[in-house]
Amino acid sequence: MKEYIRDDGKVRECTSNIAKMNIFEYMFYRKAIILRTLRDSLQNLFEGLHLVVYGVINLLIILTLPISYPLAAYMNIRRAKKEMELHEKYKSKPL
């Protein structure tokens, strides 16, 4: 077993200790930094994907506006005409 210099039971992060470690020991003692880096990288990835999805949705909205607004206007006008026909039909009936 390698003898590391310790402070309050924890392995001190000094050049002497690092020189004694192999790759896996160094990764084990530095796992907090590795996990923090992994967490930050995943968070950045998800934020980037989030922005890409919003960008695609906004692009679809922009591309469909020339079709959807005239279609919505036509449907609203048709619905209003039907309502006016019903209103005129019931208005003209005597009670």
C-alpha positions in Angstrom: 0.0 0.0 0.0 1.3 3.4 -0.9 1.8 5.9 1.9 0.1 9.2 1.1 0.4 12.4 3.0 -3.0 13.0 4.7 -4.7 16.0 6.3 -7.5 15.1 8.7 -7.8 11.6 7.2 -8.1 12.9 3.6 -5.4 12.5 1.0 -3.7 15.8 0.5 -3.6 17.1 -3.0 0.1 17.8 -3.4 2.7 17.0 -6.0 4.2 14.2 -3.9 0.9 12.4 -3.6 0.0 12.8 -7.2 3.4 11.5 -8.3 2.8 8.3 -6.3 -0.7 7.7 -7.8 -1.6 5.7 -10.9 -4.4 6.9 -13.3 -7.2 5.1 -11.5 -6.2 6.3 -8.0 -6.0 9.9 -9.3 -9.4 9.6 -10.9 -10.8 8.1 -7.6 -9.4 10.9 -5.4 -10.5 13.6 -8.0 -14.0 12.1 -8.6 -15.8 15.2 -7.3 -14.2 17.3 -10.1 -14.9 14.6 -12.7 -18.5 14.3 -11.6 -18.9 18.1 -11.5 -17.4 18.4 -15.0 -19.7 15.6 -16.2 -22.8 17.3 -14.7 -21.9 20.7 -16.2 -21.3 19.1 -19.6 -24.6 17.3 -19.5 -26.4 20.4 -18.4 -24.9 22.4 -21.3 -25.8 19.6 -23.7 -29.5 19.7 -22.6 -29.6 23.5 -22.7 -28.2 23.4 -26.2 -30.8 20.7 -27.3 -33.5 22.8 -25.6 -32.4 25.8 -27.7 -32.3 23.7 -30.9 -35.8 22.4 -30.3 -37.1 25.9 -29.7 -35.4 27.1 -32.8 -37.0 24.4 -34.9 -40.5 25.2 -33.4 -40.0 28.9 -34.2 -38.9 28.0 -37.7 -42.0 25.9 -38.2 -44.2 28.7 -37.0 -42.6 31.2 -39.4 -43.0 28.8 -42.3 -46.6 27.9 -41.6 -47.8 31.5 -40.9 -48.5 32.3 -44.6 -50.8 29.2 -44.7 -52.3 29.2 -41.2 -53.5 32.8 -41.0 -55.5 32.9 -44.2 -57.0 29.5 -43.3 -57.9 30.7 -39.8 -59.5 33.8 -41.2 -61.5 31.8 -43.7 -62.8 29.4 -40.9 -63.7 32.3 -38.6 -65.6 34.2 -41.4 -67.5 31.0 -42.3 -68.4 30.4 -38.7 -69.6 34.0 -38.3 -71.7 33.7 -41.4 -73.3 30.5 -40.0 -74.1 32.2 -36.7 -75.6 35.2 -38.5 -77.8 32.8 -40.6 -79.0 31.1 -37.4 -79.6 34.5 -35.8 -81.6 35.7 -38.8 -83.6 32.4 -38.9 -84.6 32.7 -35.2 -85.2 36.4 -35.5 -87.7 36.1 -38.3 -89.8 33.3 -36.6 -92.9 34.7 -34.8 -93.4 33.5 -31.2 
